């Protein structure tokens, strides 16, 4: 099973990503939550350009990525789960939960440490909020995120299958909760008890600092409830809230090259 996963890991991840992206793009086209303030083709071209650069950076800098690394750790007997002898389903479930907690913690740290915020704020400079926003991360942040993910895998020792499923679920949930869509109110209230919904995560992209510093979860919503970072709704309401950052409102600042150079051009702004 693990050999089959390793041989097909890239196609499984990319296939799932494209399927969810296509579904979200269609949903946004048929029932958009908010009217766009910027030309969508330009934004999507920039955001997709960024994710291509991110992928190239990972392939150039890392001899192995998360799934292959997990199998290497298993063969070496490293990590908590390689020492416990717990049932496979318990280890799988714990891996999915604890890796998600690691992503939540990383997200909080990216907001609270000024040097890291310089990298992460590129994600928040998008003046609209849709599925393509989920792709908008600086290559240096993606590299740092992979290092932290590999560290978590080495510590836990999850199976290749668990890591692959986590990667697929994380990518799918990011596309979903960045979607310019909405759910029926009762469905949203029910779902956000377990997972992050678009209306829940949209608050995190508000121009208001106290709202930006909330709702950090990407998949499971429990961490925001547990650690006191949950905010139910934006103060201005979803239709009137302003997306983005106060310091980056000029679309001329938001071209691909400007975004890549952004961490090195302006002073750090604390998010505390």
C-alpha positions in Angstrom: 0.0 0.0 0.0 2.7 2.5 1.0 4.7 1.7 -2.2 1.6 2.4 -4.3 1.0 5.7 -2.4 4.6 6.8 -3.0 4.4 5.9 -6.7 1.1 7.8 -7.2 1.4 10.5 -4.6 1.9 13.5 -7.0 -1.0 12.5 -9.2 -3.3 11.9 -6.3 -2.6 15.3 -4.7 -2.8 17.2 -8.0 -5.9 15.4 -9.1 -7.7 16.1 -5.9 -6.5 19.8 -5.9 -7.7 20.3 -9.5 -11.1 18.7 -8.8 -11.8 20.8 -5.7 -10.5 24.0 -7.4 -12.8 23.3 -10.4 -15.8 22.7 -8.1 -15.1 25.9 -6.1 -14.7 28.0 -9.3 -18.0 26.7 -10.6 -19.7 27.4 -7.3 -18.3 30.9 -7.2 -19.4 31.5 -10.7 -23.0 30.3 -10.0 -23.5 31.8 -6.6 -20.8 34.3 -5.6 -21.0 35.6 -2.0 -19.6 39.0 -2.7 -19.1 41.0 -5.9 -15.4 41.3 -6.8 -13.7 44.7 -6.4 -10.8 43.8 -8.7 -10.6 42.2 -12.2 -10.7 38.5 -11.6 -8.5 37.4 -14.5 -5.6 39.5 -13.3 -5.9 38.3 -9.7 -6.2 34.6 -10.7 -3.2 35.0 -13.0 -1.1 36.4 -10.2 -2.2 33.9 -7.6 -1.7 30.9 -9.9 1.7 32.4 -10.9 2.6 32.4 -7.2 1.6 28.8 -6.6 3.7 27.7 -9.6 6.7 29.5 -8.1 6.0 27.9 -4.8 6.0 24.4 -6.4 9.3 25.1 -8.2 10.9 26.3 -5.0 9.9 23.2 -3.1 11.1 20.9 -5.8 14.5 22.7 -6.1 15.2 22.9 -2.3 13.9 19.6 -0.9 15.1 16.2 -2.1 11.9 14.7 -0.7 8.6 16.2 0.3 6.2 15.3 3.1 4.8 11.9 2.0 8.2 10.4 1.0 9.7 11.8 4.1 7.1 10.1 6.2 7.9 6.8 4.7 11.6 7.4 5.3 10.9 8.1 9.0 8.9 4.9 9.2 11.7 2.8 7.8 14.1 4.4 10.3 11.7 3.9 13.2 11.6 7.6 14.1 8.7 9.4 15.7 6.1 8.8 18.4 3.9 6.4 16.5 6.8 4.1 15.7 7.3 3.6 19.4 3.8 3.2 20.7 2.3 0.2 18.9 -1.1 1.8 18.9 -3.8 0.5 16.4 -3.3 1.9 12.9 -6.6 3.7 13.0 -5.7 5.5 16.2 -2.4 6.6 14.8 -4.1 7.7 11.6 -6.7 9.8 13.4 -4.1 11.3 15.8 -1.8 12.2 12.9 -4.6 14.0 11.1 -5.5 16.0 14.3 -2.0 16.8 15.4 -0.7 17.8 12.0 -3.7 20.2 11.8 -2.8 21.6 15.2 0.7 22.2 13.9 -0.6 24.2 11.0 -2.9 26.2 13.3 0.1 27.0 15.6 2.2 28.0 12.6 -0.5 30.3 11.4 -0.7 32.1 14.7 3.1 32.5 14.9 3.2 33.9 11.4 0.9 36.7 12.6 2.5 37.4 15.9 6.2 37.5 15.1 6.9 40.6 13.0 9.6 39.0 10.8 7.3 36.1 9.9 4.4 38.5 9.3 6.5 40.2 6.6 6.3 36.9 4.7 2.7 36.0 5.6 1.1 39.3 4.9 1.3 38.7 1.1 -1.5 36.3 1.6 -3.6 39.1 3.2 -2.9 41.7 0.5 -5.5 40.1 -1.8 -8.2 42.7 -2.2 -10.8 40.1 -2.9 -11.4 36.7 -1.3 -12.0 33.6 -3.3 -10.6 30.1 -3.9 -7.5 31.5 -5.6 -6.6 33.4 -2.4 -5.8 30.0 -0.9 -2.8 29.8 -3.3 -1.3 33.2 -2.4 1.6 32.4 -0.2 5.1 33.8 -0.5 7.7 31.1 -1.7 9.8 31.8 1.5 6.7 31.1 3.7 6.1 27.9 1.7 9.6 26.7 2.3 9.5 27.5 6.0 6.1 25.8 6.2 7.6 22.6 4.6 10.5 22.7 7.1 8.0 22.8 10.0 5.9 20.1 8.5 8.8 17.8 8.1 9.8 18.5 11.7 6.3 17.5 12.8 6.4 14.4 10.7 9.8 13.4 12.2 8.4 14.0 15.7 5.1 12.0 15.2 6.2 9.3 12.7 2.9 9.1 10.8 2.4 6.7 7.9 2.7 7.9 4.3 -1.0 7.3 3.9 -1.9 9.6 6.8 0.4 12.4 5.5 -1.0 12.1 2.0 -4.6 12.3 3.3 -3.7 15.2 5.5 -2.1 17.0 2.5 -5.2 16.3 0.4 -7.7 17.4 3.1 -5.7 20.5 4.0 -5.5 21.7 0.3 -9.2 20.9 -0.2 -10.3 22.6 2.9 -8.2 25.7 2.2 -9.8 26.0 -1.3 -13.2 25.5 0.3 -12.9 28.0 3.2 -11.4 30.7 1.0 -14.3 30.3 -1.4 -16.4 33.3 -2.4 -19.5 31.3 -1.5 -21.8 30.9 1.4 -23.7 28.1 3.0 -27.3 28.3 4.4 -27.1 29.9 7.9 -28.1 26.7 9.8 -25.7 24.5 7.7 -22.9 27.0 8.4 -23.6 27.1 12.1 -23.5 23.3 12.2 -20.4 22.8 10.1 -18.3 25.4 11.8 -18.5 23.4 15.0 -16.1 20.9 13.3 -14.5 22.6 10.2 -13.7 26.1 9.0 -16.4 27.4 6.7 -16.0 30.3 4.1 -17.9 32.7 6.3 -15.8 31.8 9.3 -12.5 32.2 7.5 -13.5 35.3 5.6 -13.4 37.2 8.9 -9.7 36.4 9.1 -9.1 38.4 5.9 -10.8 41.6 7.2 -8.9 44.8 7.0 -9.7 45.3 10.7 -6.7 44.1 12.8 -8.7 42.5 15.5 -10.5 40.5 12.9 -7.4 39.6 11.0 -6.0 38.2 14.3 -8.8 35.6 14.6 -10.1 32.4 13.0 -6.6 31.0 12.2 -7.8 27.5 11.5 -7.5 26.0 8.0 -9.4 22.8 8.5 -10.6 21.9 12.0 -12.3 24.8 13.8 -11.8 23.4 17.3 -8.4 25.1 17.7 -10.0 28.6 17.4 -12.6 27.7 20.0 -10.1 26.1 22.3 -7.4 28.8 22.2 -9.8 31.8 22.2 -9.1 33.0 18.7 -12.7 32.5 17.4 -14.7 35.4 16.1 -18.2 34.6 14.8 -18.8 37.4 12.3 -17.1 40.6 11.0 -18.4 43.8 12.6 -19.4 45.3 9.3 -21.1 42.1 8.0 -19.9 39.9 5.2 -21.3 42.1 2.4 -19.8 45.4 3.7 -16.5 44.2 5.2 -13.3 45.3 3.5 -10.9 42.6 2.5 -7.1 43.0 2.6 -4.7 45.3 4.5 -4.8 49.0 5.0 -1.2 49.5 3.8 -1.8 47.7 0.5 -4.8 49.1 -1.3 -3.1 50.2 -4.6 -3.4 47.4 -7.2 -0.1 48.7 -8.7 1.6 47.4 -5.5 0.1 44.0 -6.0 1.7 42.7 -9.2 3.6 39.4 -9.1 7.1 40.9 -8.8 6.0 43.5 -6.2 4.5 40.8 -4.1 7.6 38.7 -4.2 9.7 41.7 -3.2 7.2 43.0 -0.6 8.9 41.4 2.5 12.1 43.2 1.8 10.7 46.6 0.9 8.7 47.9 3.7 9.1 48.1 7.5 7.6 45.3 9.6 4.1 45.9 11.1 3.3 44.1 14.3 0.1 42.1 14.4 -0.1 42.0 18.2 
